[in-house]
Amino acid sequence: MRGKRMTIFLGDADLWRGRPLYLVLLERLRAAGCAGATVTRGIAGFGAHSHVKTATLEALSADLPVVLTVIDTAERVDRALAEITPMLAGGLVAVDDTEIAFYSAAFRGGVPDVPVASVMTPSPEAIAPDTPIADALERMLRREYTALPVVDAGGRLIGVLDESTLLDKGLADISLSQGKVVGAELVREVLDRVRGGGARAADAMTPAATTAPTARLGDAAHRMHAEAGKRLFVVDPDGRLVGVLSRLDVLASVAAAKPRAAAAARELPQEHTRVAEIMDRNVPTVTGETPLPDVLERLVAARRVVVIDGDAPRRPVGIITDTDLLARVDPEERPGFLTVLRSRWNEDARRRLQRARGRRAADIMTAPVVTIADTATVMDALVLTVTRHVKRLPVVDAGGRLVGLVARPALLRASLA
């Protein structure tokens, strides 16, 4: 992994508002979310003024040289450099490219013990409270966001607009995943209908769950799990929005630290907990021959079903989500299916469903399906869901039979044990 190393040379006697400058810089770097910084006091040296400074018995009170070293991503080092340079009355700052061969923090439970700022996505896109919901929804569909933070004129977070709230309140007829496949014409119809309502972000926003950039990642993950949330918005002490931390960010940070986790297998829940212990055994299923209208009924309740073979072994052969269904039915049938998925049956929807007679689950399923063994560790499942970009994994036994389903919320819960 490529990064940057910043080396700051200063004196032991250098002060910032009455405090040792190196300590103030260390605190600033920690607050900025840097992965780490080290201060080293030298025994001798000279700088710009060519005065030799030593730690001999004859000069115990000398202004000894101090070196502060930071290694992090290029973006974070550049940001820290811009903040630190104005604080220096003298000294030297050197920045060079470096190759980071390995980095892993200590663990608290199963989550790396790092600040939220080191994992969050900084400077997230936000909207104002008077933004029309149609404009916000259009932006969410275009950028593939499931939520947008709402901020005031000073950048302070005042709420969040998310797709689930819009759908529940009937202010939107389409989700992000559905919007990607139903076609531009149907999306325009939905946006025009929302725009006609005249609602603004302030009319539908809900309170936003927040954390601080200096909070420990494990503490933030515990809160995310306790509140069954997908994300936490990161705000500074003045309430200004500075980042967003998603559930996937937390899981990815654990997955990225797998080498460290393997070395501490006796300590970490991901390495001694098996998937069978945390999986959901109640899995909605259909066979490849299940008629499409029947598949739709299952999707209304579950949003995804596992397709199994028609024989006794119950081996998973595919998976179907509402997005799969909408993407693979005829475009003229999509409005009816979309109406039913929002649990609003009407005659037009019924007529469109009649056209799907003869279509089967096998015609629209995604295959092959990514599965995991019930004897696999939670860490194995966690890495698989992050690297393969899947939210749920069907779980199979030694004979390949479907025995459960494991999802990201369960993986997060297991990582916090």
Secondary structure, 3 states (H helix, E strand, C coil): CEEEEEEEEEECCCEECCEEHHHHHHHHHHHCCCCCEEEEECCEECCCCCCCEECCHHHCCCCCEEEEEEEECHHHHHHHHHHHHHHCCCCEEEEEEEECCCCCCCEECCEECCEHHHCCEECCCCECCCCEHHHHHHHHHHHCCCEEEEECCCCEEEEEEEHHHHHHCCCCCCCHHHHCCCCHHHHHHHHHHHHHHCCEHHHHCECCCEECCCCEHHHHHHHHHHCCCCEEEEECCCCEEEEEEEHHHHHHHHHHCHHHHHHCCCCCHHHHCEHHHHCECCCCEEECCCEHHHHHHHHHHHCEEEEECCCCCCCEEEEEEHHHHHHHCCHHHHHHHHHHHCCCCCHHHHHHHHCCCCCEHHHHCECCCCCEECCCEHHHHHHHHHHCCCCEEEEECCCCCEEEEEEHHHHHHHHCC
